[in-house]
Amino acid sequence: MTTLMTVLGIVVFVVGLLFSIAWHELGHLSTAKLFGIRVPQYMVGFGPTLFSRKKGDTEYGIKAVPLGGYIRMIGMFPPGEDGKIAARSTSPWRGMIEDARSAAFEELQPGDESRLFYTRKPWKRVIVMFAGPFMNLVLAVALFFGILMTFGISTETTQVSSVQDCVVKASSPTDTCPKDAPKSPANAAGLKPKDKIVAFNGEPTPDWKAIQRDIRRTTGPATITVERDGRRIDLHANLIENQVQKYDGKGNPVRGEYVTAGFLGFAPARGVVPQSFGQSVDRMGDMVQSGVESLVSLPAKIPDLWNAAFDGGERKADSPMGVVGAARVGGEVFNLDIPPSQQVATMLLLLAGFNLSLFLFNMLPLLPLDGGHIAGALWESLRRGVAKVFRRPDPGPFDVAKLMPVAYVVAGVFICFTLLVLVADVVNPVRLT
């Protein structure tokens, strides 16, 4: 049964991945057709074609390797300086440029002169190239908000899970009490498991964060109002200072670091709690910030990734993960000991995170990514705007093809990084805990 559920989880993730890719390319396709650009191909996947069908002047299909997708637009790059595709050169760098330019015109047909990508105004080209990543962003936001506000997420609640018997530092074991250790304030006040804290010193406590904030700010006498067996009871505690876990600005525990603050001495119960719109916005903002920080820190994570792949090093929880690793996590999701509804919610959150990553990654201003084409169109607009202001001749389209040598280098780096992540995902994968 475990194997079956793992396979099912992987299949569900792959289907979600294919949909995300198709959704991305649909953004490019729809806006390209909106602006009259001819699109000969719309493909999901790479490699051999498994299925295709032509409708109008576009061939729609699915390929064997579900690691990406593409649409082919004619005239992605402008002609050479003589108005034609430049002649073959013996220079390898020039050859790359000419190959790219040739590919952009290889399916040119009579009447296509007015349907070329490069002939569209820069703002239209920006929209066409941005539409793909934007579709991933829309899907990520829809999934995040849908899950957070309906299913909810696992988080600390206002209910008491356990009460600490005595006062110990956060860095010390809590299952035994040292000799002469005083009772914890919660124990002395009579707080019990399953109590629900509804107020602290008369102020309502709507969530765990409010309780934690109030406790840490308080030393000395405090009144804690709890719901117990359907009744409200006021408990009187005398909070003390103690060494407690440190949290970062996002509410995540900082491993191995502690602070001195007010201490009561209990652990909150965890539960699946739907989030309000405001809470969902905050969490979405945190996710975007974390995604940007992860993208910026990718180069610094390569040594640890290499060690995890080839030297048996620890695979950290925030280690970069590829499609294979994400699919394995998808398989593990359906084996978690949680209700089926939460398994589905977790899988959808995984796909939402994947789509958010696709958006952020594709917005990097580097060819061959969408962000590179956007940067080229913006640069062309700037050049033409400056020329117009100073009454200079129109410099014409910016020849993005001249950047293809750089694009090949970037693509080579991405391929090497992808292979490294693939090896790590196979031999030392990130696992759910």
Stockholm file with secondary structure:
# STOCKHOLM 1.0

chainA/1-433         MTTLMTVLGIVVFVVGLLFSIAWHELGHLSTAKLFGIRVPQYMVGFGPTLFSRKKGDTEYGIKAVPLGGYIRMIGMFPPGEDGKIAARSTSPWRGMIEDARSAAFEELQPGDESRLFYTRKPWKRVIVMFAGPFMNLVLAVALFFGILMTFGISTETTQVSSVQDCVVKASSPTDTCPKDAPKSPANAAGLKPKDKIVAFNGEPTPDWKAIQRDIRRTTGPATITVERDGRRIDLHANLIENQVQKYDGKGNPVRGEYVTAGFLGFAPARGVVPQSFGQSVDRMGDMVQSGVESLVSLPAKIPDLWNAAFDGGERKADSPMGVVGAARVGGEVFNLDIPPSQQVATMLLLLAGFNLSLFLFNMLPLLPLDGGHIAGALWESLRRGVAKVFRRPDPGPFDVAKLMPVAYVVAGVFICFTLLVLVADVVNPVRLT
#=GR chainA/1-433 SS CHHHHHHHHHHHHHHHHHHHHHHHHHHHHHHHHHTTCCCCEEEEEEEEEEEEEEETTEEEEEEEEEEEEEEECTTSSCCCTTSSCCCCCSCHHHHHHHHHHHHHHTTCCTTGGGSCGGGSCHHHHHHHHHHHHHHHHHHHHHHHHHIIIIICEEEEEEEEEEECSBCCCTTSCSSSCCTTCCBCHHHHHTCCTTCEEEEETTEECCSHHHHHHHHHTCCEEEEEEEEETTEEEEEEEEEEEEEEEEECTTSCEEEEEEEEEEECCEEEEEEEECCCHHHHHHHHHHHHHHHHHHHHTHHHHHHHHHHHHHSCCCCCTTSCCCHHHHHHHHHHHTTSSSCHHHHHHHHHHHHHHHHHHHHHHHTSSCTTSHHHHHHHHHHHHHHHHHHHHTTCCCCCSCCGGGGHHHHHHHHHHHHHHHHHHHHHHHHSCCCCC
#=GC SS_cons         CHHHHHHHHHHHHHHHHHHHHHHHHHHHHHHHHHTTCCCCEEEEEEEEEEEEEEETTEEEEEEEEEEEEEEECTTSSCCCTTSSCCCCCSCHHHHHHHHHHHHHHTTCCTTGGGSCGGGSCHHHHHHHHHHHHHHHHHHHHHHHHHIIIIICEEEEEEEEEEECSBCCCTTSCSSSCCTTCCBCHHHHHTCCTTCEEEEETTEECCSHHHHHHHHHTCCEEEEEEEEETTEEEEEEEEEEEEEEEEECTTSCEEEEEEEEEEECCEEEEEEEECCCHHHHHHHHHHHHHHHHHHHHTHHHHHHHHHHHHHSCCCCCTTSCCCHHHHHHHHHHHTTSSSCHHHHHHHHHHHHHHHHHHHHHHHTSSCTTSHHHHHHHHHHHHHHHHHHHHTTCCCCCSCCGGGGHHHHHHHHHHHHHHHHHHHHHHHHSCCCCC
//
